[in-house]
């Protein structure tokens, strides 16, 4: 989450800069699951370019964890009814 917080700080501090516009476009593309022109990253200075790459890495990792949680939820939803049935008192 470090890069995500750093990008947020950059967007707040430099909202109208070229780097701010590029990073905002990247974040929007990631959030809306749409295309982003990779060559725009080359217009960033090296530090902001590295920040964009770190953001991509964190974003991918977060999506991986989110899909694992969805899988776990699906698995436990199938188990939960059996557990509830066993807990009911017998007549």
SERO-4910 file (N, C-alpha, C, O; in steps of 0.05 Angstrom, whole numbers):
BEGIN
 pado doro    nc1    nc2    nc3   cac1   cac2   cac3    cc1    cc2    cc3    oc1    oc2    oc3
  Unk    A     16    -24      0      0      0      0     17     25      0      7     47     -2
  Unk    A     43     22      2     61     44      3     59     61    -23     57     86    -21
  Unk    A     61     48    -46     60     62    -71     33     75    -75     31     98    -86
  Unk    A     12     62    -67    -15     73    -71    -18     99    -55    -29    119    -65
  Unk    A     -7     99    -31     -8    124    -14     10    145    -26      3    169    -26
  Unk    A     33    137    -37     51    157    -49     38    170    -74     41    194    -79
  Unk    A     25    153    -90     11    164   -114    -11    183   -106    -14    204   -118
  Unk    A    -26    176    -85    -47    193    -76    -35    220    -67    -46    241    -73
  Unk    A    -14    219    -52      0    244    -44      9    261    -67      7    285    -67
  Unk    A     20    247    -87     29    261   -111      6    275   -126      8    298   -135
  Unk    A    -16    261   -128    -40    272   -142    -51    296   -126    -61    315   -139
  Unk    A    -50    295   -100    -59    318    -84    -40    342    -87    -49    365    -89
  Unk    A    -14    336    -86      6    357    -87     10    369   -115     16    393   -117
  Unk    A      6    353   -135     12    362   -163    -11    354   -182     -7    339   -201
  Unk    A    -35    364   -177    -58    354   -192    -58    362   -222    -68    347   -238
  Unk    A    -46    384   -228    -46    393   -256    -20    390   -271    -17    398   -294
  Unk    A      0    378   -258     26    373   -271     22    350   -291      3    335   -290
  Unk    A     42    348   -310     40    327   -329     42    300   -316     27    281   -323
  Unk    A     59    297   -295     61    272   -281     35    265   -266     27    242   -265
  Unk    A     22    286   -255     -3    282   -242    -25    272   -261    -41    255   -254
  Unk    A    -25    283   -284    -45    275   -304    -40    246   -314    -59    231   -317
  Unk    A    -15    239   -317     -8    212   -326    -15    192   -304    -27    171   -310
  Unk    A     -7    198   -280    -13    180   -258    -43    177   -253    -53    156   -247
  Unk    A    -57    200   -255    -87    199   -252    -99    181   -274   -117    166   -269
  Unk    A    -89    184   -298    -99    167   -320    -93    138   -315   -110    121   -321
  Unk    A    -69    132   -305    -62    104   -298    -81     93   -277    -91     71   -279
  Unk    A    -85    108   -255   -102     99   -234   -131     95   -244   -144     75   -236
  Unk    A   -140    113   -260   -167    111   -271   -170     86   -288   -190     71   -286
  Unk    A   -150     81   -305   -150     57   -322   -150     32   -306   -165     13   -312
  Unk    A   -134     31   -285   -133      7   -268   -160      3   -254   -170    -19   -252
  Unk    A   -171     25   -243   -196     23   -228   -219     16   -245   -238      2   -235
  Unk    A   -219     24   -270   -242     19   -288   -236     -5   -306   -252    -12   -324
  Unk    A   -213    -18   -303   -205    -41   -319   -206    -35   -349   -219    -49   -364
  Unk    A   -193    -13   -356   -193     -5   -384   -164     -1   -393   -146     -2   -377
  Unk    A   -160      4   -419   -134      7   -430   -120     32   -421   -132     52   -415
  Unk    A    -93     30   -421    -76     53   -415    -53     53   -435    -42     32   -441
  Unk    A    -46     76   -445    -24     78   -465      2     77   -450     10     96   -436
  Unk    A     16     55   -452     41     51   -437     63     72   -444     79     79   -427
  Unk    A     63     82   -468     83    101   -475     81    127   -459    100    143   -458
  Unk    A     57    132   -447     54    155   -430     73    154   -406     82    174   -396
  Unk    A     79    129   -397     97    126   -374    125    137   -380    139    146   -362
  Unk    A    133    136   -405    160    146   -413    162    176   -411    184    187   -412
  Unk    A    140    190   -409    141    219   -406    146    227   -377    151    250   -372
  Unk    A    145    208   -359    150    213   -331    180    214   -326    196    201   -340
  Unk    A    188    230   -305    216    229   -297    221    202   -284    202    188   -277
  Unk    A    246    195   -279    252    168   -269    239    162   -243    228    140   -239
  Unk    A    238    181   -224    226    176   -198    196    170   -201    186    151   -188
  Unk    A    182    186   -217    154    181   -221    148    156   -237    128    143   -233
  Unk    A    166    149   -255    164    125   -270    166    101   -251    150     82   -253
  Unk    A    185    102   -233    188     80   -213    163     79   -195    155     57   -188
  Unk    A    152    101   -189    128    102   -172    105     89   -187     89     73   -176
  Unk    A    102     94   -213     81     82   -230     85     51   -230     65     36   -229
  Unk    A    110     42   -233    115     13   -234    108      1   -207     97    -21   -206
  Unk    A    115     14   -185    108      4   -158     78      3   -155     68    -16   -143
  Unk    A     64     23   -165     35     22   -164     24     -2   -179      6    -15   -169
  Unk    A     34     -7   -202     25    -30   -218     30    -56   -202     13    -74   -202
  Unk    A     53    -58   -189     59    -82   -174     39    -86   -150     29   -108   -146
  Unk    A     34    -64   -136     16    -66   -113    -12    -72   -123    -27    -87   -110
  Unk    A    -20    -59   -145    -47    -63   -155    -51    -93   -163    -72   -104   -157
  Unk    A    -31   -104   -175    -33   -133   -183    -35   -150   -159    -51   -169   -158
  Unk    A    -19   -145   -139    -19   -160   -114    -46   -158   -100    -57   -178    -91
  Unk    A    -57   -134    -99    -83   -130    -87   -105   -146   -101   -122   -158    -89
  Unk    A   -103   -147   -128   -123   -162   -143   -120   -192   -138   -140   -206   -136
  Unk    A    -96   -200   -135    -91   -229   -128   -103   -236   -101   -117   -256    -99
  Unk    A    -99   -219    -81   -111   -224    -55   -141   -223    -56   -155   -238    -43
  Unk    A   -152   -204    -71   -181   -202    -74   -193   -227    -86   -214   -236    -78
  Unk    A   -180   -238   -107   -190   -262   -119   -188   -286   -100   -205   -304   -100
  Unk    A   -167   -287    -84   -164   -308    -64   -186   -306    -43   -198   -327    -35
  Unk    A   -193   -282    -35   -215   -279    -15   -242   -287    -27   -258   -299    -13
  Unk    A   -246   -280    -53   -271   -288    -66   -273   -319    -67   -294   -330    -63
  Unk    A   -250   -332    -73   -250   -361    -74   -256   -373    -46   -271   -392    -43
  Unk    A   -243   -361    -26   -248   -371      2   -277   -367      9   -289   -385     21
  Unk    A   -289   -344      3   -317   -339      8   -335   -360     -5   -353   -370      7
  Unk    A   -329   -365    -31   -345   -385    -45   -342   -413    -32   -362   -427    -30
  Unk    A   -318   -419    -24   -314   -445    -11   -328   -447     15   -341   -468     21
  Unk    A   -327   -427     32   -340   -428     58   -370   -426     56   -384   -436     74
  Unk    A   -380   -413     35   -409   -411     32   -420   -439     27   -443   -446     36
  Unk    A   -405   -456     14   -414   -484      9   -412   -501     34   -427   -520     37
  Unk    A   -395   -494     52   -391   -509     77   -410   -499     99   -419   -516    115
  Unk    A   -416   -474     99   -432   -463    121   -459   -476    125   -467   -481    148
  Unk    A   -475   -483    104   -500   -496    109   -497   -522    123   -514   -529    140
  Unk    A   -477   -538    117   -472   -564    131   -466   -559    160   -475   -575    177
  Unk    A   -452   -539    167   -445   -533    194   -471   -525    209   -475   -534    232
  Unk    A   -487   -509    197   -512   -500    210   -530   -524    215   -543   -526    236
  Unk    A   -531   -542    196   -549   -565    199   -540   -582    223   -558   -593    237
  Unk    A   -515   -585    228   -505   -601    250   -510   -588    277   -512   -602    297
  Unk    A   -512   -562    278   -515   -548    303   -544   -548    313   -549   -541    336
  Unk    A   -564   -555    296   -592   -554    304   -597   -576    325   -588   -598    322
  Unk    A   -612   -569    345   -618   -589    366   -636   -610    355   -654   -605    338
  Unk    A   -633   -635    364   -649   -657    355   -675   -657    371   -675   -651    395
  Unk    A   -698   -663    358   -724   -664    372   -727   -687    391   -747   -689    404
***
